[in-house]
């Protein structure tokens, strides 16, 4: 569903340009982020069915949070310039300017005299414009940040950049901190203490990257994200900074490396070195795996990060991964996510090597042969399915039923309606009564037959000679077995 569309009235006007009345009466005193959201949404209205006409892509394009975009549209909705149809998913209709509220929403500056004085004293080298004040008021009233907390943020920015710092920098810092949930003076103080405690650490990171300056606000924010949220150790960050420096990369590349190591659970410098030293072989394995699945990627970096490296970290041998890819292709599992499901099943069973997987599949095939014999004796002309396998495993491995007792149950189930289910109930009765021999079973049945489930006409039991179609179905069912 498209996020931004014209209303029918707006479409009838056949006008997509910015009207002067919007500039004169609305734009000048509106918060900067609200203006950007309105204009970008208006631009997206020209192509309402485009794939990037949605809340997520609009927020990324403007470098705002999704909540910021929604709040901006709510600002314009109050002025009757847009109509928010739904918020999830976001759907907005642009309305004609003529319908808009004539009085632009403004905040009363008299309400914030103390705030105004403190802010202007900090920004002593320039005058704060009315529109800048309005943006600060917007943060206080709409984002619920305490006025004195915002003053503390302004002071921090002045300490970083000087008293003539642009309002755009202050507002960016304030919005980032608000997004992190920093709304009170105590929370601002805690963030400032965090920055002070980590000042030397981030300076070392910048120095390792070859950057000879103070950290920017965005770099501080990312660094605190690594340390506090990702719980990344300083030695790991510096180690990754060395690798980024070797490739001529800067802070953004370092951020990508930190994120990658966190995703791949690389928690030591040795694990990181092993990963990067083996990266070429991982890329080769990714290409071979994709080829085995019948897939083709121009770049396999995401394949390595999302699938190959996690599988290797789980302990799978490369040969086992390739073998499973070939099996998956043969049995129409031709996506990496589908193969990932099979890998997780095998991991739960501890089957990580090519030989272990071969042995497991061989054992399954032997079980299927035994089950097929049972089906033949019961005159069931079909191939083994997952329900048969589950019952067979319960009989042998959970209940511990002997082969002799199973043969006896087969004999008693021939000619019954739904003989496989009848046989399962019969064996369940043996298990519950702790019957372990054929003699005990005969004695139990002579006393009282547990079930009466006769089949009107019994078919002659067939042998275990399979047709080619049955064999293919058997193999297919074997690979699709639920683990």
Secondary structure, 3 states (H helix, E strand, C coil): CCCEEECHHHHHHCCCCCCHHHHHHHHCCCCHHHHHHHHHHHHHHCCCCCCCCCHHHHHHHHCCCHHHHHHHHHHHHHCCCEEEEEECCEEEEECCHHHCCCCCCCCCHHHHHHHHHHHHHHCCCCCCCHHHHHHHHHHHHHCCCCHHHHHHHHHHHHHHHCCCCCHHHHHHHHHHHHHCCCCCHHHHHHHHHHHHHCHHHHHHHHHHHCCCCCCCHHHHHHHHHHHHHCCCCHHHHHHHHHHHHHCCCCHHHHHHHHHHHHHCCCCCHHHHHHHHHCHHHHHHHHHHHHHHHCCCCCCCHHHHHHHHHHHHHHCCCHHHHHHHHHHHHHCCCCCHHHHHHHHHHHHHCCCCCHHHHHHHHHHHHHHHHHHHHHHHHCCCCCCCCHHHHHHHHHHHHHCCCCHHHHHHHHHHHCCECCHHHHHHHHHHHHHHCCCCCHHHHHHHHHHCCCCCCECCCCCCCCCCCCCHHHHHHHHHHHHCCCC
